[in-house]
């Protein structure tokens, strides 16, 4: 397995948060509570740039799930962290190719 420059530049906090989110998303409802807590703790260690990167990664996971006909991770992310969910929706709208998922009514709501 080769290691690219971009992989080397990811912070340990980002890698930890990404692994924790992946574990949380892979677990069913039964084990989601404990891994959800671990994901929240890992997310708290990220700065604004890294949260943006995580949101973009989650947006790509959303596109992959939609293309495979799988359940969307967006509703679970919303329950985990509302601000991360909003960042994910914003990133989804900015993905290259203007995917059909981005046009599905994911609009920001104002107060």
N, C-alpha and C positions, 0 to 999 in steps of 0.2 A: 504494500500500500504506500503510495507516494504522498508526501506532505507538501502542500503548496504554500507559497508565501502568505496568502491570505489566511490560511489556517493557523500559521505560526503567529500572526499578529492579533489573533483573538485573545482577549484577556481570560485569565482563569475564572473570573466571576461570570463572564458571558458563557463560557463552556459549561460551567456548573448549572447556570440557569437554563440553558438549552437542554441539557441532559435531564434536569428535573422536570421541565415542561414536557419533554418527550415521554418520560416515564408516566407522568400524570395523564397525558392524553392516551397512552396505550392501555392503561388500567381501566377496567370496567368500573361501574358505580360502586362496587363493593370495597375496593381498595383505594378509591379516589380521595377519600378524606385525608388520610395521612400523607399521601404523595402530593396532594393539593397544598397542604401546609408547607411541605418542603419546597414546593415550587414558589410559593409566596415569599418564603424566606430568601430563596435564591434570587428572585426578582428584585428584592429590596437592595441588593448589592450592586445593581447596575446603574450606570450613569445614563443621561438622556440619549446619547448616541447609541449606546448598547441596547437600550429599550427600543429604539427605532429599528435596530437590526433584528431584534427578536420579533418585533411586529411584522417586519417584512418577511421573515422566515415563516411566521404563522400565516401570513397572507398566501404564501406559496403552498403551504399545507392545505389551505382552504381550496385553492385552485385544483390541487391534486385530488382532494376528496370529491369535489364536484365532478371532475372528469371521470372518476371511477365509480360515481354513483354511491359514494359512502356518506355517512353522516358528517355533517359540517362540524368542525371544531369550534366555530364561532360562538355557539351558545354556551359551551363549557368555558371558553375563555371569558365570556361576559360574567359568568358566575364567579370566576376566579379573581378577575381584576377588570373593572369597568374601563379604566383609562387605557389599559393595554388593549382591550377590545376595540376601543375607538381608534387607537393608533393602528391596529391591525386593519380596520375598515378603511382608514385613510391610505394605508400602504397598498391595500387591495385595489383601490381606485387608481393608483399610480403605477401599477405593474405594467411592464411593456406588453404591447399587443392588445390592450384594452379588452381583456377577457370578458366573457359573458357574465361571469360571477360579479365583476366590478359594476356592471350595469343593472344589477338585480334589486335596486332600491336601497342600497346601503348608504343612506344619506344622514348627515349629522343633524341631530335635533337640537334646537335652541330652547332656552328657557322661556 
